[in-house]
Amino acid sequence: MLKNGPLATWGWGPVLRQRFGYVTPDDWYEATVFGLITETTSWLDVGCGRDVFPFNRLTAKLLAERCRLLVGVDPSSNIDENILVHERAKCMLEEYQSTRQFDLVTMRMVAEHICDPRNAVVALARLTRRGGIVAVYTVHKWSPASIVAAITPLPVHVLAQRLLWQSAARDIFPTAYRLNTRANLLYHFSRAGFTEFSFSYLDDCRSFARWKVMSHMELMAWKTFKSMRLSYPERCILALYRKA
């Protein structure tokens, strides 16, 4: 209800997804973060850019007001436009220095851009309090879109994302895919003193979400895979790690 409003006001997209019983990866991620934030939570959002939840600003605003502290870290100048964070740090995660440790660290579509996973996760360990949680929401390395992105130059990514999702060029960055499998994540997080307590693959049926007929066909394909008990090829990862 927070995201789409009253049922009578829903557009064809949410109505179609509900008809198929499909929940988007963004919805899963946002609901997970919603359940982790209380009035005492100190929250670090890594790679936040202009928005905490780009497609759910109402919930993002509610959580920014609910938590005790929300700090955004991002080397991009996009962070200057983020009006929800209480503090901004325009730098790489590894460069961010603070005497604080955070209860919750979120990484929304950031892991695929990390070139040095070891140093990034060491920085997360430094910034997360004991018992604190790091939430990683990212694309799966072996999804078709990720494979195509890995073997094509950045200008092709820009064109493709502009066509499929109307993404602005300033929101598209080079990818590395060095922290985008369960094995990679578990290896680096366990070495840094974290334990995995939740891991999910989230089926991603949003490639053609701009077009009603093609979106319907995509959801039909998803339903077919599900009925055959097969994994849908396009997937995201949502993983939670607790600092021991």
LONUBA-300934 format. One record per residue (C-alpha): residue number from 1; residue in three letters; z negated, x, y negated. Coordinates in steps of 0.2 Angstrom, whole numbers, plus 5000, padded with zeros to 4 digits. Layout:
% residues N
{site NUM, ALA, {Z, X, Y}}
...
END
This chain:
% residues 244
{site 1, MET, {5000, 5000, 5000}}
{site 2, LEU, {4996, 5014, 4988}}
{site 3, LYS, {5013, 5022, 4991}}
{site 4, ASN, {5025, 5007, 4992}}
{site 5, GLY, {5015, 4993, 4983}}
{site 6, PRO, {5014, 4975, 4989}}
{site 7, LEU, {5026, 4971, 5003}}
{site 8, ALA, {5036, 4959, 4992}}
{site 9, THR, {5041, 4974, 4981}}
{site 10, TRP, {5047, 4985, 4995}}
{site 11, GLY, {5064, 4992, 4994}}
{site 12, TRP, {5076, 4993, 5009}}
{site 13, GLY, {5070, 5010, 5015}}
{site 14, PRO, {5052, 5006, 5018}}
{site 15, VAL, {5057, 4989, 5026}}
{site 16, LEU, {5069, 4997, 5038}}
{site 17, ARG, {5057, 5010, 5043}}
{site 18, GLN, {5043, 4997, 5046}}
{site 19, ARG, {5056, 4987, 5057}}
{site 20, PHE, {5059, 5002, 5068}}
{site 21, GLY, {5040, 5007, 5068}}
{site 22, TYR, {5044, 5024, 5060}}
{site 23, VAL, {5032, 5034, 5049}}
{site 24, THR, {5039, 5048, 5039}}
{site 25, PRO, {5031, 5066, 5040}}
{site 26, ASP, {5027, 5064, 5022}}
{site 27, ASP, {5017, 5049, 5026}}
{site 28, TRP, {5007, 5057, 5040}}
{site 29, TYR, {5004, 5072, 5029}}
{site 30, GLU, {4998, 5062, 5014}}
{site 31, ALA, {4987, 5051, 5025}}
{site 32, THR, {4979, 5067, 5033}}
{site 33, VAL, {4975, 5075, 5016}}
{site 34, PHE, {4968, 5058, 5010}}
{site 35, GLY, {4956, 5058, 5024}}
{site 36, LEU, {4950, 5076, 5021}}
{site 37, ILE, {4946, 5074, 5002}}
{site 38, THR, {4929, 5068, 4996}}
{site 39, GLU, {4920, 5069, 4979}}
{site 40, THR, {4913, 5086, 4984}}
{site 41, THR, {4929, 5094, 4990}}
{site 42, SER, {4936, 5110, 4981}}
{site 43, TRP, {4955, 5110, 4985}}
{site 44, LEU, {4968, 5123, 4983}}
{site 45, ASP, {4986, 5118, 4984}}
{site 46, VAL, {4997, 5132, 4988}}
{site 47, GLY, {5015, 5131, 4982}}
{site 48, CYS, {5011, 5115, 4973}}
{site 49, GLY, {5026, 5116, 4960}}
{site 50, ARG, {5027, 5100, 4949}}
{site 51, ASP, {5019, 5088, 4961}}
{site 52, VAL, {5005, 5087, 4974}}
{site 53, PHE, {5014, 5073, 4983}}
{site 54, PRO, {5032, 5072, 4976}}
{site 55, PHE, {5035, 5055, 4983}}
{site 56, ASN, {5018, 5048, 4981}}
{site 57, ARG, {5011, 5051, 4964}}
{site 58, LEU, {4999, 5037, 4964}}
{site 59, THR, {4989, 5044, 4979}}
{site 60, ALA, {4990, 5061, 4972}}
{site 61, LYS, {4983, 5056, 4956}}
{site 62, LEU, {4969, 5046, 4965}}
{site 63, LEU, {4965, 5062, 4975}}
{site 64, ALA, {4965, 5074, 4960}}
{site 65, GLU, {4953, 5062, 4952}}
{site 66, ARG, {4942, 5060, 4967}}
{site 67, CYS, {4940, 5079, 4972}}
{site 68, ARG, {4928, 5091, 4963}}
{site 69, LEU, {4941, 5104, 4959}}
{site 70, LEU, {4960, 5105, 4962}}
{site 71, VAL, {4968, 5122, 4959}}
{site 72, GLY, {4987, 5125, 4960}}
{site 73, VAL, {4995, 5141, 4965}}
{site 74, ASP, {5013, 5144, 4963}}
{site 75, PRO, {5024, 5158, 4957}}
{site 76, SER, {5037, 5146, 4950}}
{site 77, SER, {5037, 5140, 4932}}
{site 78, ASN, {5038, 5123, 4940}}
{site 79, ILE, {5019, 5123, 4941}}
{site 80, ASP, {5018, 5122, 4922}}
{site 81, GLU, {5024, 5104, 4923}}
{site 82, ASN, {5010, 5099, 4936}}
{site 83, ILE, {4998, 5088, 4926}}
{site 84, LEU, {4987, 5084, 4941}}
{site 85, VAL, {4979, 5101, 4945}}
{site 86, HIS, {4963, 5105, 4936}}
{site 87, GLU, {4968, 5124, 4935}}
{site 88, ARG, {4985, 5133, 4937}}
{site 89, ALA, {4988, 5150, 4944}}
{site 90, LYS, {5006, 5156, 4942}}
{site 91, CYS, {5007, 5169, 4955}}
{site 92, MET, {5009, 5172, 4974}}
{site 93, LEU, {4996, 5167, 4986}}
{site 94, GLU, {4992, 5185, 4990}}
{site 95, GLU, {4990, 5189, 4972}}
{site 96, TYR, {4978, 5175, 4968}}
{site 97, GLN, {4960, 5181, 4965}}
{site 98, SER, {4945, 5170, 4964}}
{site 99, THR, {4926, 5171, 4967}}
{site 100, ARG, {4927, 5153, 4974}}
{site 101, GLN, {4930, 5148, 4991}}
{site 102, PHE, {4939, 5132, 4995}}
{site 103, ASP, {4934, 5117, 5007}}
{site 104, LEU, {4952, 5113, 5009}}
{site 105, VAL, {4969, 5123, 5007}}
{site 106, THR, {4985, 5113, 5008}}
{site 107, MET, {5002, 5120, 5011}}
{site 108, ARG, {5016, 5107, 5009}}
{site 109, MET, {5033, 5114, 5014}}
{site 110, VAL, {5028, 5132, 5010}}
{site 111, ALA, {5026, 5141, 5026}}
{site 112, GLU, {5045, 5141, 5029}}
{site 113, HIS, {5046, 5152, 5013}}
{site 114, ILE, {5033, 5165, 5018}}
{site 115, CYS, {5040, 5182, 5021}}
{site 116, ASP, {5024, 5191, 5026}}
{site 117, PRO, {5014, 5179, 5037}}
{site 118, ARG, {5000, 5191, 5040}}
{site 119, ASN, {4995, 5195, 5022}}
{site 120, ALA, {4997, 5176, 5018}}
{site 121, VAL, {4985, 5171, 5031}}
{site 122, VAL, {4973, 5185, 5027}}
{site 123, ALA, {4973, 5178, 5009}}
{site 124, LEU, {4970, 5161, 5016}}
{site 125, ALA, {4955, 5167, 5025}}
{site 126, ARG, {4948, 5175, 5009}}
{site 127, LEU, {4950, 5159, 5000}}
{site 128, THR, {4943, 5147, 5013}}
{site 129, ARG, {4925, 5144, 5015}}
{site 130, ARG, {4917, 5145, 5032}}
{site 131, GLY, {4920, 5128, 5040}}
{site 132, GLY, {4934, 5125, 5028}}
{site 133, ILE, {4951, 5118, 5033}}
{site 134, VAL, {4969, 5124, 5030}}
{site 135, ALA, {4982, 5111, 5032}}
{site 136, VAL, {5000, 5117, 5035}}
{site 137, TYR, {5014, 5104, 5033}}
{site 138, THR, {5031, 5112, 5036}}
{site 139, VAL, {5048, 5111, 5045}}
{site 140, HIS, {5050, 5117, 5063}}
{site 141, LYS, {5060, 5133, 5065}}
{site 142, TRP, {5071, 5126, 5079}}
{site 143, SER, {5076, 5110, 5071}}
{site 144, PRO, {5094, 5108, 5068}}
{site 145, ALA, {5092, 5108, 5049}}
{site 146, SER, {5082, 5124, 5049}}
{site 147, ILE, {5094, 5133, 5060}}
{site 148, VAL, {5108, 5129, 5049}}
{site 149, ALA, {5098, 5134, 5034}}
{site 150, ALA, {5093, 5151, 5042}}
{site 151, ILE, {5112, 5156, 5044}}
{site 152, THR, {5119, 5150, 5028}}
{site 153, PRO, {5117, 5157, 5010}}
{site 154, LEU, {5106, 5149, 4997}}
{site 155, PRO, {5120, 5141, 4987}}
{site 156, VAL, {5124, 5131, 5002}}
{site 157, HIS, {5106, 5125, 5004}}
{site 158, VAL, {5107, 5120, 4985}}
{site 159, LEU, {5123, 5110, 4988}}
{site 160, ALA, {5117, 5101, 5004}}
{site 161, GLN, {5100, 5096, 4997}}
{site 162, ARG, {5108, 5090, 4981}}
{site 163, LEU, {5119, 5079, 4992}}
{site 164, LEU, {5107, 5073, 5004}}
{site 165, TRP, {5091, 5071, 4994}}
{site 166, GLN, {5097, 5074, 4976}}
{site 167, SER, {5085, 5089, 4975}}
{site 168, ALA, {5086, 5100, 4959}}
{site 169, ALA, {5091, 5118, 4961}}
{site 170, ARG, {5075, 5124, 4953}}
{site 171, ASP, {5066, 5116, 4968}}
{site 172, ILE, {5075, 5125, 4981}}
{site 173, PHE, {5070, 5143, 4986}}
{site 174, PRO, {5075, 5156, 5000}}
{site 175, THR, {5068, 5153, 5017}}
{site 176, ALA, {5061, 5165, 5030}}
{site 177, TYR, {5055, 5154, 5045}}
{site 178, ARG, {5042, 5167, 5050}}
{site 179, LEU, {5027, 5155, 5051}}
{site 180, ASN, {5036, 5139, 5058}}
{site 181, THR, {5032, 5138, 5076}}
{site 182, ARG, {5015, 5133, 5084}}
{site 183, ALA, {5015, 5151, 5092}}
{site 184, ASN, {5018, 5160, 5076}}
{site 185, LEU, {5005, 5149, 5067}}
{site 186, LEU, {4992, 5151, 5081}}
{site 187, TYR, {4994, 5170, 5082}}
{site 188, HIS, {4992, 5173, 5063}}
{site 189, PHE, {4978, 5160, 5060}}
{site 190, SER, {4968, 5165, 5075}}
{site 191, ARG, {4968, 5184, 5070}}
{site 192, ALA, {4962, 5179, 5053}}
{site 193, GLY, {4947, 5170, 5060}}
{site 194, PHE, {4953, 5152, 5061}}
{site 195, THR, {4954, 5139, 5075}}
{site 196, GLU, {4967, 5126, 5078}}
{site 197, PHE, {4959, 5109, 5079}}
{site 198, SER, {4975, 5098, 5076}}
{site 199, PHE, {4993, 5101, 5079}}
{site 200, SER, {5007, 5088, 5078}}
{site 201, TYR, {5026, 5087, 5079}}
{site 202, LEU, {5032, 5074, 5067}}
{site 203, ASP, {5049, 5067, 5070}}
{site 204, ASP, {5060, 5068, 5054}}
{site 205, CYS, {5073, 5054, 5052}}
{site 206, ARG, {5076, 5057, 5033}}
{site 207, SER, {5092, 5066, 5033}}
{site 208, PHE, {5102, 5051, 5028}}
{site 209, ALA, {5088, 5041, 5019}}
{site 210, ARG, {5099, 5039, 5004}}
{site 211, TRP, {5112, 5028, 5013}}
{site 212, LYS, {5106, 5012, 5021}}
{site 213, VAL, {5119, 5011, 5035}}
{site 214, MET, {5117, 5030, 5040}}
{site 215, SER, {5098, 5028, 5039}}
{site 216, HIS, {5099, 5014, 5051}}
{site 217, MET, {5110, 5024, 5063}}
{site 218, GLU, {5098, 5038, 5062}}
{site 219, LEU, {5083, 5027, 5066}}
{site 220, MET, {5093, 5020, 5080}}
{site 221, ALA, {5096, 5037, 5087}}
{site 222, TRP, {5077, 5041, 5085}}
{site 223, LYS, {5073, 5025, 5095}}
{site 224, THR, {5085, 5030, 5108}}
{site 225, PHE, {5077, 5047, 5110}}
{site 226, LYS, {5060, 5039, 5111}}
{site 227, SER, {5065, 5026, 5124}}
{site 228, MET, {5071, 5041, 5135}}
{site 229, ARG, {5055, 5050, 5132}}
{site 230, LEU, {5065, 5065, 5124}}
{site 231, SER, {5059, 5075, 5109}}
{site 232, TYR, {5069, 5071, 5093}}
{site 233, PRO, {5078, 5086, 5088}}
{site 234, GLU, {5073, 5086, 5069}}
{site 235, ARG, {5055, 5088, 5068}}
{site 236, CYS, {5041, 5094, 5056}}
{site 237, ILE, {5025, 5102, 5060}}
{site 238, LEU, {5007, 5096, 5054}}
{site 239, ALA, {4994, 5108, 5059}}
{site 240, LEU, {4975, 5110, 5054}}
{site 241, TYR, {4965, 5126, 5055}}
{site 242, ARG, {4947, 5128, 5053}}
{site 243, LYS, {4939, 5144, 5047}}
{site 244, ALA, {4926, 5149, 5061}}
END
